[in-house]
Amino acid sequence: MTILLTVLGIALFALGLLVSIAWHELGHLSTAKLFGIRVPQYMVGFGPTLWSRKRGETEYGIKAIPAGGYIRMIGMFPPGPDGRIEARSTSPWRGMIEDARSAAYEELEPGDETRLFYTRKPWKRVIVMFAGPFMNLILAVALFIGVCMTFGMEKQTTEVAGVQQCVIKQSEKREECRSGDPVSPAHAAGLKKGDRITAFNGEPVDDWATLSDRIRATIGPATLTIQRDGREQTLNPTLIRNDVVKKDADGRAVADAYVPAGYLGFAAQSVIAPLTLGESVDRMGDMVENGVHSVIALPSKIPDLWDAAFGDGERKADSPVGVVGAARISGEVMNLDVPTQNIVASFLLILATFNLSLFLFNMLPLLPLDGGHIAGALWESLRRNVAKVFRRPDPGPFDVAKLMPVAYVVAGVFICFTLLVLVADLVNPVKIT
């Protein structure tokens, strides 16, 4: 049964991956056709074609390797300086440029002269290239907010999950009390597991964030109104100053950062509950911010990845995960001993995270990624507007093909990084159990 569920999880992830890729390419396809650009091919996957069918002027198909997809647009690059589409050169770098330019016109047909990608205004090209990643962002937001508002997310409440017996600086990262540690204010006041705090210093509180902020801001005598066994009681703890985890402007804990603040000494109970739309949007914002930080931090993860793949290093929980690793995690999720709705929610969150990663990764201003073409169109628009302001001749379209040598280098780096993640996912995978 375990093997069957694992295979089912991997198969579902593969299906979700195909849908995400097809959804991405649909964004490019629909906007390209909207602006009159001819699109000969719409393909999901790479490698040998498994199935294809032509509808109108576009061939739609599925290829064997579900690791990406593409649409082929006519005239991605402008002709060379001499106005020719093809040229000959003994320089390998120049050859890359000419090969890319030639490929952009290899399916040119009579009448296509007015349907070339590079002839469209820069803002239209930006929309076409942005539409693909944007579709992934839409899917990520829909999945994430849908899970938050239906299945729910873990959130802390004002119910007491446990009371600390003594005062320990959180920077010490220990749990056991030592001789000489003072009694915690919560324990001294008689706070017990299962109590629900309803008011602090006479002011009602119904969420953990508000209660936590008020505790941190108080040093000295305080009053707690609690519900215990269906009855309301009042406790009178005396809060003390202690080193506690620092919070950022959004109320999130900052890793390995501590500040002196008021301290009571109890743990809040966590529950899984549906969030409001506002709370869901806030959580989505946190997810995007974490995603941006993860993309920026990718180069710094390479040494740990290498050690995990080829050495005896530990695979960290925040280590980059590839398609194989994500599929493996999906298989693990299917085997979790939790309610079915939690499994469904976890799987949907994996797909949401994957789509957000696709959006952020493709927005990097580097060829051959979508962000590289966006950057080229924006640079062209800037050059033309500057020339117009200073009444200079129109510099014409920016020749993105000249950046193809850089694109090959970037692609090579990405391929090497992908292979490194693949090896790490196979020999030392990230596990959730």
C-alpha positions in Angstrom: 0.0 0.0 0.0 2.9 2.4 0.8 4.4 1.8 -2.6 1.0 2.3 -4.3 0.4 5.6 -2.5 3.9 6.8 -3.3 3.5 6.1 -7.0 0.1 7.8 -6.8 1.7 10.9 -5.2 4.4 11.1 -7.9 1.9 10.6 -10.7 -0.3 13.4 -9.3 2.7 15.7 -9.1 3.7 14.9 -12.7 0.1 15.7 -13.8 0.2 19.0 -11.8 3.6 19.8 -13.3 2.2 19.2 -16.9 -0.8 21.4 -16.1 1.4 24.2 -14.7 3.7 24.1 -17.7 0.7 24.1 -20.1 -0.9 27.0 -18.2 2.4 28.9 -18.4 2.7 28.5 -22.2 -1.0 29.3 -22.6 -0.2 32.8 -21.3 2.4 33.3 -24.0 0.2 31.7 -26.7 -2.9 33.7 -26.0 -1.2 37.1 -25.8 1.0 36.4 -28.9 -2.1 35.6 -30.9 -3.9 38.6 -29.4 -1.2 40.8 -30.9 -1.1 39.1 -34.3 2.2 37.2 -33.9 2.2 33.9 -35.7 2.8 30.9 -33.5 3.7 27.7 -35.4 4.1 25.5 -32.2 2.8 25.1 -28.7 4.5 22.2 -26.9 4.4 20.9 -23.4 7.7 19.1 -22.5 10.9 18.5 -24.4 12.4 15.7 -26.4 10.5 13.3 -28.8 6.9 14.2 -29.5 4.3 11.8 -28.0 1.2 13.4 -29.4 0.5 16.5 -31.6 -2.3 17.9 -33.6 -2.5 21.0 -35.8 -5.3 23.5 -35.3 -5.3 26.4 -37.6 -1.7 27.6 -38.0 -0.5 26.2 -34.7 0.7 22.6 -33.9 -0.3 21.6 -30.3 1.6 18.7 -28.7 3.0 16.9 -25.7 6.6 15.7 -25.6 8.3 12.9 -23.6 10.2 14.9 -21.0 7.9 16.9 -18.7 10.6 19.3 -17.7 9.4 22.5 -19.4 7.6 23.7 -22.5 7.7 26.3 -25.2 5.8 28.1 -27.9 7.6 28.9 -31.2 7.0 32.5 -32.3 8.1 33.8 -35.7 10.8 36.5 -35.7 12.0 36.5 -32.1 15.1 38.4 -33.2 15.5 41.2 -35.8 17.6 40.7 -38.9 21.3 41.5 -38.7 22.8 44.9 -39.3 23.0 44.1 -43.0 19.3 43.3 -43.1 20.0 39.7 -43.7 18.5 36.9 -41.7 21.4 34.5 -42.3 25.1 35.1 -42.4 28.3 33.1 -42.3 31.1 33.5 -39.7 34.0 31.4 -38.5 33.7 33.0 -35.0 31.9 30.5 -32.6 30.3 33.4 -30.7 29.1 35.0 -33.9 27.9 31.6 -35.0 25.7 31.3 -31.9 24.1 34.7 -32.8 23.5 33.7 -36.4 22.1 30.3 -35.5 19.6 31.9 -33.1 18.6 34.5 -35.7 18.2 31.8 -38.4 16.0 29.6 -36.1 13.7 32.5 -35.5 12.9 32.7 -39.2 13.1 29.0 -40.3 9.3 28.7 -40.6 8.8 32.1 -42.2 6.0 32.1 -44.7 4.7 34.6 -47.2 2.7 37.3 -45.3 4.6 36.8 -42.1 6.5 40.0 -42.6 3.8 41.8 -40.6 3.5 39.1 -38.0 7.0 39.0 -36.5 7.6 39.2 -32.8 10.3 41.8 -32.9 8.1 44.2 -35.0 5.6 44.5 -32.1 5.9 47.5 -29.8 8.1 46.9 -26.7 5.1 47.0 -24.4 3.3 44.3 -26.4 6.5 42.1 -26.3 6.7 42.7 -22.5 3.1 41.5 -22.1 3.7 38.4 -24.2 6.8 37.4 -22.3 5.3 38.3 -18.9 2.1 36.5 -19.5 3.7 33.0 -19.0 5.1 33.6 -15.6 2.1 35.6 -14.6 -0.1 32.6 -15.3 2.0 30.6 -12.8 1.6 33.4 -10.3 -2.2 33.4 -10.7 -2.3 29.6 -10.2 0.0 29.9 -7.1 -2.2 32.6 -5.5 -5.4 30.7 -6.3 -4.1 27.4 -4.9 -2.6 29.0 -1.8 -5.5 31.3 -0.9 -7.9 28.5 -1.7 -6.2 26.2 0.8 -6.0 28.9 3.4 -9.6 29.8 3.3 -11.0 26.2 3.0 -8.7 23.6 4.5 -7.1 26.2 6.8 -3.5 26.8 8.0 -1.8 26.4 11.3 -2.2 29.4 13.6 -1.5 30.2 17.2 -4.4 30.9 19.6 -4.7 32.4 23.0 -5.1 28.9 24.6 -2.3 27.7 26.7 -0.4 24.6 25.3 2.1 24.5 28.2 3.6 26.5 31.0 7.3 27.1 31.4 8.4 26.2 34.9 11.3 28.7 35.0 12.7 31.7 33.2 15.2 30.7 30.4 16.7 33.2 28.0 15.5 32.1 24.5 18.9 32.9 23.2 20.3 29.9 25.3 18.2 27.5 23.3 17.6 25.1 26.1 14.4 23.6 27.6 15.4 22.1 31.0 15.5 24.3 34.1 18.7 24.7 36.1 19.3 25.4 39.7 19.1 29.1 40.2 16.7 29.8 37.4 13.8 32.0 38.7 10.3 30.7 38.6 8.4 31.9 35.5 5.6 34.5 36.0 3.0 32.2 34.4 3.8 29.3 36.7 4.0 31.5 39.8 0.5 33.0 38.9 -1.1 29.5 38.5 -1.6 29.5 34.7 -2.3 26.0 33.5 -2.4 24.1 30.3 -5.8 24.4 28.6 -6.5 27.9 30.0 -7.8 30.3 27.4 -6.7 33.9 27.9 -9.5 36.3 27.0 -8.2 39.6 28.3 -4.8 41.2 29.3 -4.8 44.1 31.7 -8.6 44.4 31.3 -8.4 44.7 27.5 -10.0 41.8 25.5 -7.7 39.7 23.3 -8.9 37.1 20.7 -5.7 36.5 18.7 -2.2 35.5 19.6 -0.4 38.3 17.8 -2.2 41.0 19.9 -1.6 39.1 23.1 2.0 38.5 22.3 2.6 42.2 21.6 1.0 43.2 24.9 3.0 40.8 26.9 6.2 41.9 25.3 5.3 45.6 26.1 4.7 44.9 29.8 7.2 44.5 32.6 5.7 44.4 36.1 2.3 43.5 37.6 -0.5 42.6 35.1 -3.9 40.9 35.1 -4.9 37.9 33.0 -8.5 37.1 32.4 -8.8 33.4 31.6 -11.5 30.8 30.8 -10.9 27.5 32.8 -13.4 24.7 32.9 -16.1 27.0 31.6 -15.6 29.6 34.3 -13.9 33.0 34.1 -11.0 33.6 36.5 -8.4 36.4 37.0 -4.7 35.8 37.6 -2.2 38.4 38.7 1.3 37.6 37.3 4.3 39.9 37.5 6.0 39.9 34.2 9.8 40.2 34.0 12.3 41.3 31.4 13.8 38.4 29.4 15.6 37.8 26.1 13.0 36.7 23.6 12.9 36.1 19.8 12.9 39.3 17.8 9.9 40.0 15.6 10.1 41.9 12.3 7.6 44.6 11.2 5.1 42.0 10.1 5.2 40.1 13.4 7.3 37.2 12.1 10.1 35.7 14.2 13.6 36.6 13.1 16.0 33.6 13.2 18.8 33.9 15.7 17.9 37.4 16.8 16.8 38.3 20.3 15.6 41.4 22.2 14.8 42.2 25.8 11.0 42.3 26.4 8.3 41.4 28.8 8.1 37.7 29.5 5.2 35.6 30.9 6.4 32.0 30.2 3.9 29.9 28.3 3.4 28.3 24.9 0.4 29.1 22.8 -1.7 26.3 21.4 -1.6 25.9 17.6 -4.6 24.8 15.6 -5.5 24.4 11.9 -8.3 26.7 11.0 -9.6 28.5 7.9 -8.2 32.0 7.5 -10.0 35.1 6.4 -9.3 36.6 3.0 -7.1 39.3 4.6 -5.1 36.7 6.6 -4.7 34.5 3.5 -3.4 37.5 1.5 -0.9 38.2 4.3 0.2 34.6 4.3 0.6 34.8 0.5 2.7 37.9 0.9 5.0 36.0 3.3 5.2 33.2 0.9 6.3 35.5 -2.0 8.8 37.3 0.2 10.3 34.0 1.3 10.4 32.9 -2.3 12.3 36.0 -3.4 14.8 35.5 -0.6 15.2 31.8 -1.6 16.0 32.7 -5.2 18.5 35.3 -4.1 20.1 32.8 -1.8 20.5 30.1 -4.4 24.2 30.6 -5.1 25.0 30.4 -1.3 23.2 27.0 -1.2 25.6 25.4 -3.7 28.4 24.3 -1.2 25.8 22.6 1.1 24.2 21.0 -1.9 27.5 19.7 -3.2 28.4 18.3 0.3 25.0 16.7 0.5 25.3 15.1 -2.9 28.9 14.0 -3.0 29.9 14.1 0.7 28.5 13.3 4.0 26.8 16.6 4.6 23.3 16.9 6.0 20.5 17.9 3.5 19.0 21.0 5.1 15.3 21.6 5.3 15.6 24.8 3.2 17.8 23.2 0.6 16.7 23.8 -3.0 14.6 20.9 -4.4 14.1 20.0 -8.0 11.3 18.3 -9.9 12.5 14.8 -8.7 12.7 16.0 -5.1 9.3 17.6 -5.3 7.8 14.4 -6.8 9.4 12.4 -4.0 7.9 14.7 -1.4 4.5 14.3 -3.0 4.9 10.6 -2.6 5.7 11.0 1.1 2.7 13.3 1.6 0.4 10.6 0.3 1.7 8.2 3.0 1.2 10.6 5.9 -0.9 9.3 8.7 -3.2 12.3 8.8 -6.7 13.1 7.6 -7.3 13.0 3.9 -8.1 16.7 3.8 -4.6 17.5 5.2 -3.0 15.4 2.5 -5.0 17.2 -0.2 -4.1 20.6 1.3 -0.4 19.6 1.5 -0.3 18.5 -2.1 -2.0 21.7 -3.3 0.5 23.7 -1.3 3.4 21.9 -3.0 1.9 22.8 -6.4 1.4 26.4 -5.3 5.0 26.6 -4.2 6.2 25.1 -7.4 4.2 27.6 -9.5 5.5 30.5 -7.4 9.0 29.3 -8.0 8.4 29.1 -11.8 7.2 32.8 -11.7 10.1 34.1 -9.7 12.7 32.1 -11.6 11.4 33.1 -15.0 11.4 36.8 -14.0 15.2 36.8 -13.6 16.4 39.3 -16.2 18.6 36.8 -18.0 18.3 35.0 -21.3 17.0 32.5 -22.2 14.4 33.1 -19.4 11.3 35.2 -20.1 12.8 37.9 -17.9 15.7 38.3 -20.3 13.4 39.1 -23.2 11.4 41.5 -21.0 14.6 43.3 -20.1 15.5 43.5 -23.8 12.2 45.0 -24.7 12.3 47.5 -21.8 15.9 48.5 -22.8 14.7 49.1 -26.4 11.8 51.2 -25.2 14.2 53.3 -23.0 16.6 53.8 -25.9 13.9 54.9 -28.3 12.3 57.3 -25.8 15.7 58.9 -24.9 16.4 59.3 -28.6 13.0 61.0 -29.1 13.5 63.4 -26.2 16.9 64.4 -27.5 15.7 64.4 -31.1 18.1 61.8 -32.3 17.5 59.2 -35.0 15.5 56.1 -33.9 18.1 53.5 -32.8 15.7 50.8 -34.0 14.9 47.4 -32.3 17.4 46.1 -29.7 19.1 43.0 -31.1 18.5 40.5 -28.3 20.3 37.9 -30.5 23.6 39.5 -29.7 23.1 38.3 -26.1 22.8 34.6 -27.1 26.5 33.8 -26.1 25.6 35.0 -22.6 22.3 33.0 -22.8 24.3 29.8 -23.6 26.5 30.5 -20.6 23.5 31.1 -18.3 21.8 28.0 -19.7 24.9 26.0 -18.9 25.0 27.3 -15.4 21.4 26.4 -14.9 21.9 22.9 -16.3 24.8 22.3 -14.0 22.8 23.5 -11.0 19.8 21.4 -12.0 22.0 18.3 -12.3 23.5 19.0 -8.8 20.0 19.3 -7.3 19.0 16.2 -9.1 21.9 14.2 -7.7 21.2 15.6 -4.2 17.4 14.7 -4.6 18.4 11.1 -5.5 21.1 10.3 -3.0 20.2 12.6 -0.1 16.6 13.8 -0.5 14.8 16.4 1.6 12.3 14.5 3.7 9.2 15.6 5.5 8.8 12.5 7.7 
